[in-house]
Amino acid sequence: MRGVLADTIPETATRNLYIETYGCAMNLADSEVVASIMADKGFKTTQEMKDADVIFVNTCAIRDNAESHVWGRLKEMRPYKRSNPGLIIGVLGCMAERLKTQLLEKEQIIDLIVGPDAYRDIPQLITQVEEGQKAVNVLLSREETYAEITPVRLSSNGVTAFISIMRGCDNMCSFCVVPFTRGRERSRDSESIVNEARELYTAGYKEVSLLGQNVDSYKELDLEGNIICNFAQLLEKVALIAPDLRVRFSSSHPKDITDEVLFTMKKYTNICKHIHFPIQSGNSRVLALMNRTYDNAWLKMRLERIKEVLPNCGISTDIISGFCTETEEEHQDTIELMRFAKFNFAFMYQYSERPGTLAARRYADDIPAEVKLKRLQEIIVVQHENSMALNNAEIGKVQTVLIEGFSKRSENDLRGRSDKSALVLFPAENYKKGQYVKVLIERASQTSLFGKVIELVDFNN
């Protein structure tokens, strides 16, 4: 099946599809696959829920507050269903797989439930709904990668795009529901990934982000099960498409970031020097309970290796406060590791028990909510200090920035990201989206860099 490359749906489309997406970039990539499948069946995407013939809510199950938000959103959709009985409402993704029975029992407006590996079946499920039935398919697959489906680029800026290179996860971290909602790891063939990246470049895109639950464990196998392309080799193949096609990737598991990946990043200037390095905790005992397969000393060693090979690499992380049985002293180990690592930015959360995970089965969620919050606030303070110090250190330096569009606050300014993934804002002047510019950084905030363009980058010279 071939879909459409951008937000250009064939004129034969007769019905409207509205998709709301929650969660990570993987979910957005999935929504783009769904939009492509639906486009082949005569649906075009709309930005207005009131105009929709079909509404899909693509969900996340990684944290309880994500699920709570979806429940609230479904309640808000009830009036649309009452005013238009023919409207079809479906729940897709991880929450759909995990809570299929509760969704159908608690929210009568839902017509179909579709798990992450069953999107090809959506047209058939819609037919079942139109015949008066509720429709469900949440079966997980060991083979599905949607490799030959070209996604519809939803809400695209025409400059940056996601490419899903693999699905599922084999790591079985004790706090994480992903292996149960997305299944085991399986990788797309490298040729399909390179072809998708090349098509995007030909269409005018200047940056691709390679996505997976753990991209560093990507592996293409031959018929005998031998690895014929690993992640470092895939990075190189995509980087070789064009020198002005930037390549990013996310997410990584620290244990799988090899020296081969680091040296490939160093070799190619268009592979962005940013690594997402989700530590989750800085305490060795807690990391063992999390089944993360590394300890505090190993994390420090690996962080030092990254900075040795890539001295100017931006590093971000994920951190969980208040995991089961975590003591105050163990929390302080996380604080100490953050000060050691000096992450550029971080995604920081309180522990949220997910039913069905190893942690939920084995460990008591015994840290009081107020303690989790206090520890989270301390983590946030340290990260704010790190981010501010690192951004201040960029003042007076020149960053190469890919222009993604206007600033959210003013069309007098443009925005883009640096090689290290920092947000950079600068006066628009006569520069345009999709151009590369060199920006002299003049000031900084905790989250952004501000400067002025000193040079337009010309890759032809």
C-alpha positions in Angstrom: 0.0 0.0 0.0 1.3 3.5 -0.8 -0.1 6.5 0.8 0.5 10.2 0.2 3.7 12.0 1.1 2.4 15.3 2.4 -0.9 17.0 3.3 -2.2 16.5 -0.2 -5.1 14.0 -0.2 -6.6 12.9 -3.6 -9.6 14.9 -4.7 -11.6 11.6 -4.7 -11.6 11.8 -0.9 -15.3 12.1 0.1 -15.2 11.8 3.9 -13.4 13.6 6.7 -11.1 12.0 9.3 -10.1 13.9 12.5 -7.2 12.5 14.6 -6.1 13.6 18.0 -2.7 12.2 19.1 -1.4 11.9 22.6 2.0 10.7 23.9 5.3 10.4 22.1 6.6 11.0 18.6 6.0 7.3 17.9 2.3 7.9 18.4 2.4 10.8 16.0 4.2 8.6 13.4 1.4 6.0 13.9 -1.3 8.6 13.3 0.4 9.5 10.0 0.3 5.8 9.0 -3.4 5.6 10.0 -4.1 8.8 7.9 -2.4 7.1 4.9 -4.5 3.9 5.3 -7.6 6.0 5.5 -6.7 8.2 2.6 -6.6 5.1 0.4 -10.2 4.5 1.5 -11.5 7.9 0.6 -10.9 9.9 3.8 -9.1 13.2 4.0 -7.9 14.7 7.3 -9.6 17.7 8.8 -8.5 20.1 11.6 -12.1 20.5 12.8 -13.8 17.9 14.9 -17.2 19.2 14.0 -16.6 18.4 10.3 -15.5 14.8 10.9 -17.2 11.6 9.8 -14.7 9.6 11.8 -12.8 10.7 14.9 -9.8 8.7 16.1 -8.1 9.3 19.5 -4.6 7.9 19.3 -3.6 7.2 22.9 -0.7 6.7 25.3 -0.6 4.4 28.3 2.9 5.2 29.6 1.5 7.3 32.6 -1.7 7.5 34.4 -2.2 11.2 33.7 -2.0 10.6 30.0 -4.8 8.1 30.3 -6.9 10.4 32.5 -6.6 13.1 29.9 -8.0 10.8 27.2 -10.9 9.8 29.4 -11.8 13.4 29.9 -11.5 14.1 26.2 -13.8 11.3 25.3 -16.5 12.8 27.6 -16.1 16.1 25.7 -16.9 14.2 22.5 -20.3 13.0 23.6 -22.2 16.0 22.2 -20.7 15.4 18.8 -22.1 11.9 18.9 -25.5 13.0 20.1 -25.8 15.5 17.3 -24.5 13.2 14.6 -25.4 9.5 15.4 -23.6 8.4 12.2 -20.3 9.7 13.6 -17.8 6.9 14.2 -15.4 7.3 17.2 -12.4 5.1 17.6 -9.7 4.7 20.2 -6.3 3.7 18.9 -2.9 2.9 20.3 -1.5 1.7 23.6 -4.4 2.7 25.8 -6.7 0.9 23.4 -4.7 -2.3 23.7 -4.5 -2.1 27.5 -8.0 -1.0 28.4 -10.2 -2.4 25.5 -12.9 -3.8 27.8 -13.1 -0.8 30.1 -13.3 1.6 27.2 -16.2 -0.2 25.7 -18.0 -0.6 29.0 -17.5 3.0 30.4 -17.8 5.1 27.3 -20.7 4.2 25.1 -19.7 6.6 22.3 -16.8 4.4 21.3 -17.4 2.3 18.2 -14.1 0.7 17.6 -10.9 -0.2 19.4 -7.6 -0.7 17.5 -4.2 -1.6 18.9 -0.9 -0.4 17.5 -0.3 -3.5 15.2 -3.8 -3.6 13.7 -4.1 -0.3 11.8 -4.3 -2.1 8.4 -7.6 -3.6 9.6 -9.2 -0.2 10.3 -11.2 0.0 7.0 -12.7 -3.5 7.7 -13.5 -2.5 11.3 -15.3 0.7 10.1 -17.4 -1.5 7.8 -18.4 -3.6 10.9 -19.4 -0.4 12.7 -21.5 0.8 9.8 -23.3 -2.5 9.9 -24.2 -1.9 13.5 -21.5 -3.7 15.5 -18.8 -2.6 17.9 -15.4 -3.5 16.4 -12.2 -4.5 18.1 -8.7 -5.6 17.0 -5.9 -5.3 19.5 -3.8 -8.3 18.4 -0.1 -7.8 18.6 2.2 -8.9 15.8 5.8 -10.2 15.6 6.1 -9.0 12.0 4.1 -5.7 11.4 6.3 -2.6 10.7 4.1 -0.8 8.2 7.3 -0.5 6.1 5.6 0.0 2.7 3.1 2.6 3.9 4.2 6.2 3.2 2.7 8.3 6.0 0.5 11.4 5.5 2.5 14.2 7.1 0.0 15.6 9.6 0.4 19.2 10.6 3.7 19.2 8.9 6.0 22.2 8.7 7.3 20.9 5.4 10.8 20.8 6.8 11.1 18.1 9.5 9.5 14.6 9.5 9.5 11.4 11.5 10.5 8.0 10.1 9.6 5.0 12.2 12.4 2.4 11.9 11.2 -0.2 14.3 8.3 -1.2 16.6 8.0 -2.7 20.0 10.5 -3.3 22.8 12.3 -6.3 24.4 13.8 -4.6 27.4 11.1 -5.3 30.0 11.9 -2.4 32.3 9.8 -3.2 35.4 8.0 0.2 35.3 7.1 0.2 31.6 3.9 -1.0 29.9 5.3 -0.6 26.3 6.3 -4.3 25.8 2.7 -5.3 26.7 1.0 -2.6 24.5 3.4 -2.6 21.5 4.8 -6.1 21.6 8.3 -7.4 20.8 11.0 -5.6 18.8 11.0 -5.8 15.0 12.8 -3.6 12.6 12.0 -2.4 9.2 14.3 -3.2 6.3 16.9 -0.6 5.7 16.0 -0.1 2.1 12.4 1.0 2.9 13.8 3.5 5.5 16.3 5.0 3.1 13.7 5.2 0.4 11.3 7.1 2.7 14.1 9.5 3.7 15.0 10.1 0.1 11.4 10.7 -0.9 11.1 13.2 1.9 14.3 15.0 0.8 13.1 15.1 -2.8 9.8 16.7 -1.5 11.8 19.5 0.2 12.2 18.1 3.7 15.5 19.0 5.3 15.5 16.9 8.5 14.4 13.4 9.4 14.1 11.9 12.9 14.5 8.1 13.1 12.1 6.8 15.7 11.8 3.6 17.8 11.3 2.6 21.4 15.0 1.8 21.3 16.6 2.8 18.0 20.0 1.6 19.0 18.8 -2.0 19.0 17.7 -1.7 15.4 18.8 -4.7 13.4 17.9 -5.9 9.9 18.3 -9.6 9.6 18.8 -12.0 6.6 16.8 -15.2 6.2 19.3 -17.0 8.4 18.9 -14.5 11.2 22.3 -12.8 10.7 22.5 -9.0 11.2 23.0 -7.3 7.8 22.4 -3.8 9.0 22.7 -2.4 12.5 21.8 1.1 13.7 25.2 2.7 13.1 25.1 1.4 9.5 21.5 2.6 9.0 22.5 6.1 10.3 25.3 6.2 7.7 23.0 5.1 4.9 20.5 7.9 5.7 23.3 10.5 6.2 24.7 9.7 2.8 21.4 10.7 1.0 22.5 14.4 1.0 24.8 16.6 3.0 21.9 19.1 3.7 19.6 16.4 5.1 19.8 16.5 8.8 19.4 13.2 10.7 18.2 12.9 14.3 17.1 9.8 16.2 15.2 8.9 19.4 14.9 7.2 21.7 17.9 5.3 23.0 18.5 2.8 25.8 21.9 3.7 27.4 23.0 0.0 27.3 22.8 -0.1 23.5 24.6 3.2 22.5 27.7 1.6 21.0 31.0 3.3 20.1 30.2 2.5 16.5 27.2 4.7 16.7 29.2 7.5 18.4 31.9 7.4 15.7 29.3 7.3 12.9 27.8 10.5 14.5 31.3 12.0 14.6 32.0 11.1 10.9 29.0 12.9 9.4 28.3 16.5 10.0 24.6 16.1 9.1 24.0 13.6 11.9 23.0 15.9 14.7 25.1 15.8 17.8 22.3 15.0 20.3 21.7 11.8 22.2 18.7 11.0 24.4 20.1 9.1 27.3 17.3 8.1 29.6 18.9 7.2 33.0 15.5 7.0 34.9 17.4 6.9 38.3 20.9 7.5 39.6 20.9 4.9 42.3 22.2 1.4 41.6 19.7 -0.5 43.7 16.7 1.3 42.3 18.1 0.8 38.7 18.2 -3.0 39.5 14.6 -2.9 40.6 13.8 -1.1 37.4 15.6 -3.8 35.4 17.7 -1.2 33.6 20.8 -3.6 33.4 23.3 -0.9 34.4 24.3 0.9 37.6 25.5 4.4 38.6 29.2 3.7 37.9 28.4 2.3 34.4 26.2 5.4 33.6 29.1 7.7 34.5 31.5 5.7 32.4 29.3 5.8 29.4 28.5 9.5 29.7 32.3 10.2 29.9 32.7 8.1 26.7 30.1 10.0 24.8 31.7 13.3 25.8 35.2 11.9 24.9 34.1 11.0 21.3 31.6 13.8 20.9 32.8 16.7 23.1 30.0 19.1 22.0 27.2 16.6 22.1 23.9 17.6 23.6 22.5 15.0 26.0 19.0 14.8 27.3 17.4 12.3 29.7 14.3 10.8 31.4 14.1 10.7 35.2 11.5 9.1 37.5 11.1 10.3 41.0 9.7 8.1 43.9 10.1 4.7 42.4 9.1 1.8 44.6 11.0 1.7 47.9 13.3 4.6 46.9 14.9 6.2 50.0 15.9 9.8 50.4 19.6 8.8 50.2 18.9 7.0 46.9 17.1 10.0 45.6 20.2 12.1 46.3 22.2 9.7 44.1 20.0 10.8 41.2 20.6 14.4 42.1 24.3 13.8 42.2 24.3 12.0 38.9 22.4 14.9 37.3 25.0 17.3 38.5 27.7 15.0 37.1 26.1 14.5 33.7 24.9 18.1 33.2 22.0 17.1 30.9 20.9 19.8 28.4 17.3 19.0 29.1 15.2 16.3 30.7 11.7 14.8 30.8 11.0 14.4 34.5 8.1 12.5 36.1 6.7 11.1 39.3 6.5 7.3 39.3 3.1 6.2 38.1 2.3 2.5 38.6 1.1 0.9 35.4 -1.1 -2.2 35.9 0.3 -5.4 34.4 4.0 -4.3 34.7 6.6 -6.2 36.7 6.8 -3.4 39.2 3.0 -3.5 39.7 3.1 -7.2 40.3 6.2 -7.3 42.6 6.7 -4.0 44.4 4.5 -1.9 46.5 4.0 1.7 45.2 4.9 2.8 48.7 6.3 6.3 48.3 3.7 8.9 49.4 2.5 11.3 46.7 3.8 14.3 48.6 7.3 12.8 48.8 7.3 11.9 45.1 6.3 15.5 44.3 9.0 17.0 46.6 11.7 14.8 45.0 10.4 15.7 41.6 10.6 19.4 42.4 14.2 19.0 43.6 15.1 17.2 40.3 13.5 20.0 38.3 15.4 22.6 40.2 18.8 20.9 39.4 17.8 20.4 35.8 16.9 24.1 35.5 20.3 25.0 36.9 22.0 22.7 34.4 20.0 24.0 31.4 20.6 27.6 32.3 24.3 27.1 32.8 24.7 25.2 29.5 22.7 27.7 27.6 24.6 30.6 29.0 27.8 28.9 27.9 26.5 29.2 24.3 26.5 33.0 24.4 29.1 34.3 21.9 29.2 31.1 19.9 27.8 30.4 16.5 25.1 27.7 15.9 24.0 26.2 12.6 20.2 26.3 12.7 17.6 24.8 10.3 14.7 27.2 10.1 11.5 25.4 11.0 9.1 28.4 10.9 8.0 31.5 12.8 8.3 31.9 16.5 5.2 30.9 18.4 5.1 34.4 19.9 5.8 36.6 16.9 6.1 36.5 13.1 8.9 39.0 13.4 11.1 36.1 14.6 12.0 32.7 13.2 12.8 29.5 15.1 14.8 26.4 14.5 17.0 23.9 16.3 20.7 23.8 16.7 22.8 20.7 16.0 22.5 19.9 19.7 18.6 20.2 19.6 18.5 23.6 21.4 15.6 25.9 20.4 17.1 29.0 18.7 15.1 32.2 18.0 16.3 35.2 15.9 14.9 38.1 13.8 13.2 36.9 10.6 14.6 39.5 8.2 14.4 37.9 4.8 15.2 34.4 5.8 12.8 31.5 5.0 11.7 28.2 6.4 13.9 25.3 5.3 17.1 27.4 5.0 20.2 26.7 7.1 21.7 29.8 8.8 24.5 30.5 11.1 23.3 32.3 14.2 25.5 34.2 16.7 24.0 33.6 20.2 23.6 36.8 22.1 21.5 35.7 25.1 19.9 32.7 26.6 17.0 31.5 28.8 16.5 28.2 30.5 14.8 26.7 27.4 16.0 28.8 24.5 18.8 30.6 22.8 18.5 34.0 21.1 20.7 35.6 18.5 21.1 37.1 15.0 21.9 35.5 11.7 25.4 36.2 10.5 25.5 34.0 7.5 23.2 31.9 5.2 24.6 28.4 4.7 25.1 27.3 1.1 25.7 23.6 0.8 26.6 24.0 -2.9 29.8 25.8 -2.1 
